[in-house]
Amino acid sequence: YAEAMIQLNSHEKQGMAYDFSAFDGAPEQIDSQHSFSLDLDLFGEQSLFQSINRTVTEMGKVCLVNRFKQPLTDKAAIISCQQAVRELASKTFFRQHFYVTGFPRKDDKGNIQQLENLTKQYQSYFSNHPVWRIVIWLMPTVWLVGVAANILLGVPAAIFGLLFALGFLIANLQRIYIERLYKSVNKMEQLLSTYAQLMELIEKESFSSETLTKVQQSLVSQEVKASQAIKQLSGIIGALDQRHSLVGILLNVIYLRDIRQTMYLEQWLQVHAQNFGVWFEALAQMDAMCSLGGFAFNHPDYAYPEIADTYFRMEGRALGHPLLNSKQCVRNDLSITKTPYFMVVTGANMAGKSTYLRTVGVNFLLACIGLPVCAESMTVYPAQLVTSLRTADSLTAHESYFFAELKRLKMIIDRLNGGESLFIILDEVLKGTNSADKQKGSLALMRQLIAKKTCGMIATHDLLLGTLAQEFPEEVRNYCFEADITGDRLTFTYLIREGVAQNMNASFLMKKMGITL
């Protein structure tokens, strides 16, 4: 326990230095088809998820992944989550105790799902047959009578051979059924024992926020607390795990131990199967929430955003990216207060356009998850986030880069046609075609988005898009990131300015690097 606690805090210190490699970034969740996860670097090495994830159960990790991929869109739910995060941020001992208690059992992938499937389709073969209730007590009684007859009446020891054969026969009458049931719970004793400890921690803690209180109530609302029931299940499975040992075989022949433990398992399922999913969902929720609380604790300077009531509003002061070193991160403001509205952001290479878009997207996501944001203040309406920043071609699907980008844009239009309220972030659309086509297509796309009364921002090198502000003076505003060229020096402020960019740096950089004359 002490070693795990030391390791956790050492890893947290590394995380404060922006090294999150000790934690699971869920690289298997990287998905180019998702609405925004690939573009915002949510999963994988040095990702947002890796910086936040402190889950110790597979189900908790899945719950946290779902919070990232399906952020909340209901104001009341977000505010409730904010309250829970605030509370857990203050419960440092509880969060770390929870992590260290569960830490040795992180390799539980798939086991609980297998057991949960059993709770939905179990049989009650032994427990529903009165004959077997008699047999499990009759067999050890016969053995006692045989031992007494041998000692007191001098019955030949050969009687034990007959009793052994009888016990072996009875114990194996339903061997196939017992084996099938055993495979569903095999080697889960220690895992469930750990989960019982985690549930007990939740049951004993004092919570005030509505979200955390509901999670706790899910574990203690029955006559038997979840931790006690899961501990009992762990004991039953532990007994079944010993069935192939020498002691287990002897007890099975004498005591019909396999049948007895299988009957206990059936009885446990009859009583608790309907609560099993609720208990483990509660455990998963608390595991995920502890990660969110830890993030808030690690960033006391972050602000909890206000949640707007009407579409669309996003205002932020001094927005920064949470994965950029705070000593180097240049912060910028944002203001979108009406619908429809689009920010057109122009600028030179490396001036900060794409980073700004990701900064806005990541903080928008944090707000909709219920977390504090990397800003001095922020107000946001929780619309559905859709981005197109990093399109990838697909050799296996025989898709070109350009076609993949068109599919992405069509998805956005289809969702708007379906009535969804979106917040759209685009970076250099139609990169896969020639300049004339790109300009024509980009202008047509922006006109359609404005006509559909939606909001968002687009970054581009194409200064022609800056003319949209003349066509739509109320709906489009130009911003830029400039590259300042003084003599043979190129510098960046990374500060957003109003207007269209004036300086481009591609030719300057190519000449300076000796690529061109």
C-alpha positions in Angstrom: 0.0 0.0 0.0 2.8 2.4 1.0 4.7 1.7 -2.2 1.7 2.2 -4.4 1.0 5.5 -2.6 4.6 6.7 -3.1 4.4 5.7 -6.8 1.1 7.5 -7.3 2.4 10.7 -5.9 5.6 10.4 -7.9 3.6 10.0 -11.0 1.4 13.0 -10.1 4.5 15.1 -9.7 5.7 14.0 -13.2 2.2 15.0 -14.5 2.6 18.4 -13.0 5.7 18.7 -15.1 3.6 17.7 -18.2 4.9 14.1 -18.3 1.8 11.8 -18.2 3.5 8.7 -19.5 2.8 6.8 -16.2 -0.9 6.8 -16.8 -3.1 5.0 -19.4 -4.0 7.2 -22.4 -6.4 4.6 -23.9 -4.6 4.6 -27.3 -7.1 1.9 -28.5 -9.8 4.7 -28.4 -8.2 6.7 -31.2 -10.9 7.0 -33.8 -10.7 9.1 -37.0 -14.5 8.7 -37.4 -15.4 10.3 -34.1 -16.8 13.8 -34.2 -13.8 15.4 -32.5 -11.6 13.0 -30.5 -8.8 12.6 -33.1 -8.7 16.4 -33.8 -8.4 17.3 -30.2 -5.8 14.6 -29.3 -8.1 13.1 -26.7 -6.5 9.7 -26.5 -3.0 8.2 -26.8 0.4 9.4 -25.6 0.5 12.9 -24.0 -3.2 13.2 -24.6 -5.9 15.0 -22.6 -7.3 11.6 -21.4 -3.9 10.5 -20.2 -3.5 13.7 -18.2 -6.8 13.1 -16.4 -7.2 9.3 -16.2 -6.6 7.8 -12.8 -9.1 5.0 -13.0 -8.3 1.6 -11.4 -11.0 -0.5 -12.9 -11.7 -1.4 -16.5 -15.3 -0.4 -16.1 -14.2 3.0 -14.6 -12.0 3.6 -17.6 -14.8 2.8 -20.0 -17.1 5.2 -18.1 -14.4 8.0 -18.3 -13.9 7.3 -22.0 -17.6 7.7 -22.6 -17.6 11.0 -20.7 -15.0 12.3 -23.1 -16.6 10.9 -26.3 -20.2 11.8 -25.3 -20.0 15.0 -23.3 -23.1 16.3 -21.5 -25.5 18.7 -23.3 -27.9 19.3 -20.4 -27.2 22.4 -18.2 -28.5 20.8 -15.0 -26.4 17.7 -15.5 -23.3 19.7 -16.1 -23.8 21.8 -13.0 -24.5 18.7 -10.9 -21.3 17.2 -12.2 -19.4 20.4 -11.4 -20.6 20.1 -7.8 -19.4 16.5 -7.6 -16.0 17.4 -9.0 -15.6 20.2 -6.5 -16.3 17.9 -3.7 -14.0 15.2 -4.8 -11.2 17.7 -5.5 -11.3 18.5 -1.8 -11.3 14.8 -0.8 -7.6 14.1 -1.5 -7.3 11.2 1.0 -10.4 9.5 -0.3 -9.3 9.7 -3.9 -5.8 8.5 -3.3 -7.0 5.8 -0.9 -9.4 4.6 -3.6 -6.7 4.6 -6.2 -4.2 2.7 -4.1 -6.7 0.1 -2.9 -7.7 -0.7 -6.5 -4.3 -0.2 -8.1 -3.1 -3.9 -7.9 -6.2 -5.1 -9.8 -6.0 -3.0 -12.9 -5.7 -6.1 -15.1 -9.4 -7.0 -15.0 -10.4 -6.5 -18.6 -13.4 -8.6 -19.6 -13.9 -10.5 -16.3 -16.7 -8.5 -14.9 -18.6 -8.4 -18.2 -18.4 -12.2 -18.2 -19.8 -12.4 -14.7 -22.5 -9.8 -15.5 -23.6 -11.9 -18.5 -24.0 -14.8 -16.0 -26.3 -12.7 -13.8 -28.6 -12.2 -16.8 -28.9 -15.8 -17.9 -28.1 -18.0 -14.8 -30.0 -21.2 -14.0 -31.0 -22.5 -10.6 -30.5 -26.2 -11.1 -29.4 -27.4 -7.7 -31.1 -24.8 -5.5 -34.5 -25.5 -7.1 -34.3 -29.2 -6.6 -35.2 -30.4 -3.0 -33.5 -33.7 -3.7 -30.1 -32.0 -4.0 -30.7 -30.2 -0.7 -31.1 -33.5 0.9 -28.2 -35.2 -0.9 -25.6 -32.5 0.1 -26.2 -33.3 3.8 -26.9 -37.1 3.3 -23.5 -37.8 1.8 -21.3 -36.4 4.7 -23.8 -38.2 7.1 -23.1 -41.5 5.3 -19.4 -40.9 5.7 -19.7 -40.3 9.4 -21.8 -43.5 9.8 -19.1 -45.4 7.8 -16.3 -44.1 10.0 -18.3 -44.9 13.2 -19.1 -48.4 11.9 -15.4 -49.0 11.2 -14.2 -47.8 14.6 -17.0 -49.1 16.8 -18.2 -52.2 15.0 -15.1 -53.2 13.2 -16.6 -53.0 9.7 -13.8 -53.6 7.1 -12.0 -50.6 5.8 -13.1 -51.6 2.3 -16.3 -49.7 3.0 -14.3 -46.5 2.5 -13.6 -47.5 -1.1 -17.3 -48.0 -1.7 -18.1 -44.6 -0.1 -15.4 -42.9 -2.2 -16.8 -44.4 -5.4 -20.3 -43.4 -4.4 -19.2 -39.8 -3.5 -17.2 -39.5 -6.7 -20.2 -40.6 -8.8 -22.7 -38.2 -7.1 -20.2 -35.3 -7.3 -19.7 -35.7 -11.0 -23.3 -36.3 -12.0 -23.6 -32.7 -13.1 -20.0 -32.1 -13.9 -20.6 -30.4 -17.3 -23.1 -27.9 -15.7 -20.7 -27.1 -12.8 -17.7 -26.7 -15.2 -19.7 -24.3 -17.4 -20.7 -22.2 -14.4 -17.2 -22.3 -13.0 -15.7 -20.9 -16.2 -17.9 -17.9 -15.8 -16.4 -17.0 -12.4 -12.9 -18.6 -12.7 -10.0 -16.8 -10.9 -12.2 -13.8 -9.8 -11.9 -14.2 -6.0 -9.1 -11.6 -5.5 -10.6 -9.2 -8.1 -14.1 -9.2 -6.4 -12.5 -8.9 -3.0 -10.8 -5.7 -4.2 -14.0 -4.4 -5.7 -15.7 -5.1 -2.4 -13.1 -3.0 -0.6 -13.6 -0.2 -3.1 -17.4 -0.3 -2.6 -16.9 -0.3 1.1 -14.9 2.9 0.8 -17.7 4.5 -1.1 -20.3 3.3 1.4 -18.4 4.7 4.4 -17.6 8.1 3.0 -19.7 11.2 3.6 -20.9 13.0 0.5 -23.0 16.1 0.1 -23.3 16.6 -3.7 -26.4 15.0 -5.4 -24.4 13.0 -8.0 -22.1 11.4 -5.4 -24.9 10.7 -3.0 -26.9 8.9 -5.7 -23.8 6.7 -6.4 -23.5 5.9 -2.7 -27.2 5.1 -2.4 -26.9 2.6 -5.2 -24.6 0.6 -3.0 -26.4 0.8 0.3 -30.1 0.9 -0.6 -30.7 -2.8 -0.3 -30.9 -4.9 2.9 -27.4 -6.1 2.3 -24.7 -3.6 1.4 -23.1 -4.1 -2.0 -19.6 -4.6 -0.4 -20.9 -7.4 1.8 -22.6 -9.2 -1.0 -19.6 -8.9 -3.3 -17.3 -10.1 -0.5 -19.7 -13.1 0.0 -19.5 -13.8 -3.8 -15.7 -13.6 -3.6 -15.7 -16.3 -0.9 -17.9 -18.6 -3.0 -15.7 -18.3 -6.0 -12.6 -18.8 -3.9 -14.0 -22.1 -2.8 -14.7 -23.1 -6.4 -11.2 -22.1 -7.4 -9.8 -24.9 -5.1 -11.9 -27.6 -6.7 -9.0 -29.2 -8.6 -6.6 -29.3 -5.6 -6.0 -32.5 -3.6 -8.0 -31.0 -0.7 -10.7 -29.9 -3.0 -11.1 -33.3 -4.6 -11.3 -35.0 -1.2 -13.8 -32.5 0.1 -15.8 -32.9 -3.0 -16.1 -36.7 -2.6 -16.8 -36.5 1.1 -18.7 -33.2 1.4 -20.0 -32.7 -2.2 -18.2 -29.3 -2.0 -18.6 -28.4 -5.7 -22.3 -29.0 -5.7 -22.6 -27.2 -2.4 -20.7 -24.1 -3.6 -22.6 -24.1 -6.9 -25.8 -24.1 -4.9 -24.6 -21.2 -2.9 -23.7 -19.4 -6.1 -27.1 -20.0 -7.6 -28.7 -18.7 -4.4 -26.5 -15.6 -4.4 -27.5 -14.9 -8.0 -31.2 -15.4 -7.2 -31.0 -12.7 -4.5 -28.5 -10.2 -6.0 -28.5 -10.6 -9.8 -30.8 -7.7 -10.3 -28.5 -5.4 -8.3 -25.3 -6.6 -9.9 -25.3 -4.2 -12.8 -26.4 -1.2 -10.6 -23.6 -1.9 -8.1 -20.8 -2.0 -10.7 -22.2 1.0 -12.6 -22.0 2.9 -9.3 -18.4 1.7 -8.8 -17.5 2.7 -12.4 -19.1 6.2 -11.9 -17.1 6.8 -8.7 -13.9 5.6 -10.3 -14.4 8.0 -13.2 -15.4 10.8 -11.0 -12.3 10.4 -8.9 -10.2 11.1 -12.0 -12.2 14.3 -12.7 -11.8 15.4 -9.1 -8.1 14.7 -9.3 -7.8 16.9 -12.4 -9.6 19.8 -10.6 -7.3 19.4 -7.6 -4.2 19.5 -9.8 -5.4 22.7 -11.4 -6.6 25.0 -8.6 -6.2 28.1 -10.9 -8.7 26.8 -13.4 -12.2 28.3 -13.5 -15.5 26.5 -13.5 -17.4 27.8 -16.5 -20.9 29.2 -16.4 -23.4 27.3 -18.5 -25.6 29.4 -20.8 -29.3 28.6 -21.4 -29.6 29.4 -25.1 -27.8 28.5 -28.3 -25.1 29.7 -28.9 -22.7 31.4 -26.6 -19.1 30.9 -25.8 -17.1 33.6 -24.2 -13.7 33.1 -22.6 -11.0 35.2 -21.0 -7.4 34.1 -21.2 -8.0 30.7 -22.7 -5.0 28.4 -22.6 -4.4 24.7 -23.6 -4.2 22.5 -20.5 -1.4 20.3 -22.1 0.9 23.3 -22.8 3.3 24.3 -20.1 1.7 27.1 -18.2 5.0 29.1 -18.2 5.1 29.1 -22.0 1.4 29.0 -22.9 0.1 32.2 -24.6 -3.5 32.8 -23.7 -6.2 34.4 -25.8 -9.8 35.5 -25.5 -12.9 34.3 -27.3 -16.3 35.9 -27.8 -19.2 34.3 -29.7 -22.5 35.7 -28.4 -25.1 35.4 -31.2 -26.4 33.0 -33.8 -25.4 32.5 -36.6 -21.8 33.5 -36.2 -18.5 32.4 -37.5 -14.9 33.5 -36.7 -12.6 33.4 -39.7 -9.1 33.0 -38.4 -6.3 33.7 -40.9 -2.6 33.7 -40.4 0.9 32.5 -41.4 2.3 29.1 -40.8 3.3 28.4 -37.2 1.6 31.6 -36.0 -0.9 29.7 -33.7 -4.1 29.2 -35.6 -4.4 25.5 -35.2 -3.3 25.6 -31.5 -6.0 28.3 -30.9 -8.7 26.1 -32.4 -7.7 23.1 -30.3 -7.5 25.3 -27.2 -11.1 26.4 -27.8 -12.2 22.9 -28.6 -10.5 21.3 -25.6 -11.9 23.9 -23.1 -15.3 23.5 -24.6 -15.1 19.8 -24.0 -13.8 20.2 -20.4 -16.8 22.5 -19.7 -19.3 20.0 -21.1 -17.7 17.2 -19.0 -18.2 19.2 -15.9 -14.6 20.2 -15.3 -12.9 23.5 -14.7 -11.3 25.0 -17.8 -7.9 26.5 -18.5 -9.1 30.1 -18.4 -9.7 33.0 -16.1 -13.4 32.8 -16.9 -15.7 31.1 -19.4 -19.4 30.9 -20.3 -20.5 28.2 -22.8 -23.7 26.7 -24.2 -23.3 22.9 -24.3 -24.0 22.2 -28.0 -22.7 19.2 -29.8 -19.1 19.6 -30.8 -17.9 18.8 -34.3 -14.5 19.4 -35.7 -12.5 18.9 -38.9 -8.9 19.6 -38.1 -7.0 16.5 -39.0 -8.5 14.4 -41.8 -6.8 11.1 -42.8 -7.0 9.1 -46.0 -7.6 5.4 -45.8 -5.8 2.8 -47.9 -8.0 -0.1 -46.6 -11.2 1.7 -47.5 -9.8 3.0 -50.8 -10.5 6.6 -49.7 -8.4 9.6 -50.8 -7.7 12.4 -48.4 -10.1 14.7 -50.3 -12.9 12.2 -50.2 -12.4 11.6 -46.5 -12.7 15.3 -45.9 -15.8 15.6 -48.0 -17.4 12.8 -45.9 -16.6 14.7 -42.8 -18.2 17.9 -44.1 -21.3 15.9 -45.3 -21.6 14.5 -41.8 -21.7 18.1 -40.5 -24.4 19.1 -43.0 -26.5 16.0 -42.4 -26.5 16.6 -38.6 -27.5 20.2 -39.1 -30.3 19.1 -41.4 -31.3 16.6 -38.7 -31.9 19.5 -36.3 -28.8 19.2 -34.1 -27.3 22.3 -32.5 -23.6 22.2 -33.3 -20.5 24.1 -32.4 -18.2 23.6 -35.5 -14.5 24.0 -35.6 -12.8 23.7 -39.0 -9.1 24.0 -40.0 -8.2 24.7 -43.7 -11.1 22.9 -45.3 -10.7 21.3 -48.8 -7.0 20.9 -48.5 -7.0 18.1 -50.9 -7.9 20.1 -54.0 -6.5 22.9 -56.1 -6.6 26.6 -55.1 -9.5 27.7 -57.3 -11.7 24.7 -56.3 -10.7 25.2 -52.7 -11.7 28.9 -52.7 -15.0 28.2 -54.5 -15.9 25.3 -52.3 -14.9 27.0 -49.0 -17.0 30.0 -49.7 -20.0 27.9 -50.7 -19.6 25.8 -47.5 -19.4 28.9 -45.2 -22.5 30.4 -46.9 -24.4 27.2 -46.3 -23.4 27.0 -42.6 -24.5 30.5 -42.0 -27.8 29.9 -43.8 -28.4 26.9 -41.4 -28.1 29.3 -38.4 -25.1 27.6 -36.8 -22.0 28.8 -35.1 -18.3 28.0 -35.1 -14.8 29.0 -36.3 -12.6 28.3 -39.2 -8.9 28.7 -39.6 -7.4 29.2 -43.1 -4.5 30.4 -45.1 -6.9 31.6 -47.8 -7.3 35.3 -47.4 -10.3 35.3 -49.8 -12.5 33.9 -46.9 -11.9 37.2 -45.2 -14.3 38.8 -47.7 -17.2 36.9 -46.1 -17.3 39.6 -43.4 -18.3 42.1 -46.1 -21.1 39.7 -47.4 -22.2 38.8 -43.8 -21.2 41.8 -41.6 -23.4 40.6 -38.7 -22.5 36.9 -38.9 -18.8 36.8 -39.7 -15.9 38.5 -38.1 -12.2 38.2 -39.1 -9.4 37.5 -36.7 -5.7 36.6 -37.4 -2.4 35.5 -36.0 0.4 37.5 -37.5 4.0 36.6 -38.2 6.2 39.6 -37.7 9.1 39.9 -40.2 11.9 42.4 -39.3 14.9 42.2 -41.6 15.9 38.5 -41.6 14.1 37.7 -38.3 10.7 36.0 -38.0 8.9 36.3 -34.7 5.4 35.4 -33.4 3.4 36.8 -30.6 0.8 34.0 -30.7 -1.8 36.6 -29.8 -5.1 36.8 -31.7 -5.9 40.1 -33.4 -8.9 41.5 -35.3 -8.7 41.7 -39.1 -7.2 39.6 -41.9 -3.6 38.5 -41.7 -1.1 40.6 -43.7 2.1 38.7 -43.5 2.7 35.2 -44.8 6.0 33.4 -44.1 6.3 30.4 -46.4 8.5 32.0 -49.0 10.6 33.7 -46.2 11.2 30.4 -44.4 12.1 28.5 -47.6 14.6 31.2 -48.5 16.1 31.3 -45.0 16.5 27.5 -44.9 18.2 27.5 -48.3 15.4 25.7 -50.1 14.9 28.5 -52.6 17.2 31.4 -53.7 
